Amino acid sequence: MNPLRIGIIGAGRIGKVHAHTLQSTPGVEIAAVSDIVPDAALALAAGHNIKTSTDDYHDIIMDQPSTPSSSAPPPIPTRQ
């Protein structure tokens, strides 16, 4: 059976918790991580052997075949 591919949107504290939890879940593969801070996405990807990182969450949402996502936004609005 193919693994369930999941993307993580947000590479902060909660995104790291999601990555750890998802990696320890049988049958799940983290396909990508995104964060508006590119270095944060890269660091989370490198620390969890995630092949793809991006600063645009649309890349994860538009991935085909469809990839469910885990969103980990900050508790306050982020200004760009």
C-alpha positions as a Markdown table, in Angstrom:
| # | Residue | x | y | z |
|---|---|---|---|---|
| 1 | Met | 0.0 | 0.0 | 0.0 |
| 2 | Asn | 1.3 | 3.5 | -0.9 |
| 3 | Pro | 1.9 | 5.8 | 2.1 |
| 4 | Leu | -0.4 | 8.7 | 2.8 |
| 5 | Arg | 1.6 | 11.8 | 1.7 |
| 6 | Ile | 1.1 | 14.9 | 3.8 |
| 7 | Gly | 2.4 | 18.4 | 3.5 |
| 8 | Ile | 3.1 | 20.6 | 6.5 |
| 9 | Ile | 2.3 | 24.3 | 6.3 |
| 10 | Gly | 4.2 | 26.3 | 8.9 |
| 11 | Ala | 7.6 | 25.3 | 10.2 |
| 12 | Gly | 7.5 | 26.8 | 13.6 |
| 13 | Arg | 7.1 | 25.1 | 17.0 |
| 14 | Ile | 3.8 | 23.4 | 16.2 |
| 15 | Gly | 5.0 | 22.5 | 12.7 |
| 16 | Lys | 8.0 | 20.7 | 14.3 |
| 17 | Val | 5.5 | 18.8 | 16.6 |
| 18 | His | 3.5 | 17.8 | 13.6 |
| 19 | Ala | 6.6 | 16.6 | 11.7 |
| 20 | His | 7.7 | 14.5 | 14.7 |
| 21 | Thr | 4.3 | 13.0 | 15.2 |
| 22 | Leu | 3.7 | 12.3 | 11.5 |
| 23 | Gln | 7.1 | 10.7 | 11.0 |
| 24 | Ser | 6.4 | 8.3 | 13.8 |
| 25 | Thr | 3.0 | 7.3 | 12.3 |
| 26 | Pro | 3.1 | 4.1 | 10.2 |
| 27 | Gly | 2.0 | 4.5 | 6.6 |
| 28 | Val | 2.6 | 8.3 | 6.5 |
| 29 | Glu | 5.2 | 10.2 | 4.4 |
| 30 | Ile | 5.8 | 13.9 | 4.8 |
| 31 | Ala | 5.9 | 15.1 | 1.2 |
| 32 | Ala | 6.8 | 18.7 | 1.8 |
| 33 | Val | 7.0 | 21.6 | 4.3 |
| 34 | Ser | 6.3 | 25.3 | 3.7 |
| 35 | Asp | 6.9 | 28.4 | 5.6 |
| 36 | Ile | 7.0 | 32.1 | 4.7 |
| 37 | Val | 10.5 | 32.1 | 6.1 |
| 38 | Pro | 12.5 | 29.9 | 3.6 |
| 39 | Asp | 15.3 | 29.0 | 6.1 |
| 40 | Ala | 12.7 | 27.7 | 8.6 |
| 41 | Ala | 11.2 | 25.4 | 5.9 |
| 42 | Leu | 14.7 | 24.3 | 4.9 |
| 43 | Ala | 15.7 | 23.6 | 8.5 |
| 44 | Leu | 12.6 | 21.5 | 9.3 |
| 45 | Ala | 13.0 | 19.6 | 6.0 |
| 46 | Ala | 16.6 | 18.9 | 6.7 |
| 47 | Gly | 16.0 | 17.8 | 10.3 |
| 48 | His | 13.3 | 15.4 | 9.3 |
| 49 | Asn | 14.5 | 14.1 | 5.9 |
| 50 | Ile | 11.7 | 15.8 | 4.1 |
| 51 | Lys | 12.5 | 16.1 | 0.4 |
| 52 | Thr | 10.7 | 19.3 | -0.5 |
| 53 | Ser | 10.6 | 22.7 | 1.2 |
| 54 | Thr | 9.1 | 25.9 | -0.1 |
| 55 | Asp | 8.1 | 29.4 | 1.0 |
| 56 | Asp | 4.7 | 29.2 | -0.8 |
| 57 | Tyr | 2.1 | 26.9 | 0.7 |
| 58 | His | 0.3 | 26.9 | -2.7 |
| 59 | Asp | 3.0 | 24.5 | -3.8 |
| 60 | Ile | 1.8 | 21.9 | -1.3 |
| 61 | Ile | -1.9 | 22.5 | -2.0 |
| 62 | Met | -1.4 | 22.2 | -5.7 |
| 63 | Asp | 0.7 | 19.0 | -5.5 |
| 64 | Gln | -0.6 | 16.2 | -7.5 |
| 65 | Pro | -1.8 | 13.6 | -6.7 |
| 66 | Ser | -3.6 | 15.5 | -4.0 |
| 67 | Thr | -1.6 | 15.8 | -0.7 |
| 68 | Pro | -3.5 | 16.5 | 2.5 |
| 69 | Ser | -1.8 | 19.2 | 4.6 |
| 70 | Ser | -1.2 | 19.9 | 8.2 |
| 71 | Ser | -1.4 | 23.6 | 9.0 |
| 72 | Ala | 0.5 | 25.0 | 11.9 |
| 73 | Pro | 0.0 | 28.8 | 11.8 |
| 74 | Pro | 1.3 | 31.1 | 14.6 |
| 75 | Pro | -1.2 | 32.0 | 17.4 |
| 76 | Ile | -1.3 | 35.6 | 16.2 |
| 77 | Pro | -1.6 | 37.0 | 12.7 |
| 78 | Thr | 1.7 | 37.1 | 10.7 |
| 79 | Arg | 2.4 | 40.2 | 8.8 |
| 80 | Gln | 4.2 | 40.1 | 5.5 |
